[in-house]
Amino acid sequence: MSDNGEIQVDSKAIERLKRSIIIKENMNLKTRTMNDSQMVAWIKKKIEEEVQCYLNQ
């Protein structure tokens, strides 16, 4: 977050997340290894990992 309260977004991190989520969802649609709630949990975990990496910089 910047001094004026705005949230800064790392576009590379967003692209990484989008790509990862799309690939995982496409694979899951074919294999059905995860149900919807498991996919949601996986996506939340990936977002939390990216945020943690960002905060540790």
C-alpha positions as CSV (number, residue, x, y, z in Angstrom):
1,M,0.0,0.0,0.0
2,S,1.3,3.4,-0.8
3,D,1.4,6.4,1.5
4,N,-1.9,7.8,0.2
5,G,-3.8,4.5,0.9
6,E,-3.8,3.2,-2.7
7,I,-3.1,-0.4,-3.2
8,Q,-0.2,-1.1,-5.6
9,V,-0.6,-4.0,-8.0
10,D,2.2,-6.1,-9.4
11,S,1.1,-6.8,-12.9
12,K,3.6,-9.7,-13.3
13,A,2.2,-11.3,-10.2
14,I,-1.4,-10.9,-11.5
15,E,-0.4,-12.5,-14.9
16,R,1.3,-15.4,-13.1
17,L,-1.8,-16.0,-11.0
18,K,-4.1,-15.8,-13.9
19,R,-2.0,-18.2,-16.0
20,S,-1.7,-20.6,-13.1
21,I,-5.4,-20.5,-12.3
22,I,-6.5,-21.0,-15.9
23,I,-4.2,-23.9,-16.4
24,K,-5.3,-25.6,-13.2
25,E,-9.0,-25.0,-14.0
26,N,-8.6,-26.4,-17.5
27,M,-6.8,-29.5,-16.1
28,N,-9.5,-29.9,-13.4
29,L,-12.3,-29.7,-15.9
30,K,-10.8,-32.7,-17.7
31,T,-9.8,-34.7,-14.7
32,R,-12.3,-33.6,-12.1
33,T,-9.8,-34.3,-9.3
34,M,-11.0,-31.3,-7.3
35,N,-14.5,-30.1,-6.5
36,D,-15.5,-26.5,-6.6
37,S,-14.7,-25.8,-2.9
38,Q,-11.3,-27.5,-3.3
39,M,-10.5,-25.3,-6.4
40,V,-11.5,-22.2,-4.4
41,A,-9.2,-23.2,-1.6
42,W,-6.4,-23.8,-4.0
43,I,-6.9,-20.4,-5.7
44,K,-7.0,-18.6,-2.3
45,K,-3.8,-20.4,-1.3
46,K,-2.1,-19.2,-4.5
47,I,-3.2,-15.6,-3.9
48,E,-2.0,-15.8,-0.3
49,E,1.4,-17.1,-1.5
50,E,1.8,-14.2,-4.0
51,V,0.8,-11.6,-1.3
52,Q,3.3,-13.1,1.1
53,C,6.1,-13.0,-1.5
54,Y,5.2,-9.4,-2.2
55,L,5.2,-8.4,1.4
56,N,8.6,-10.1,2.0
57,Q,10.3,-7.9,-0.7
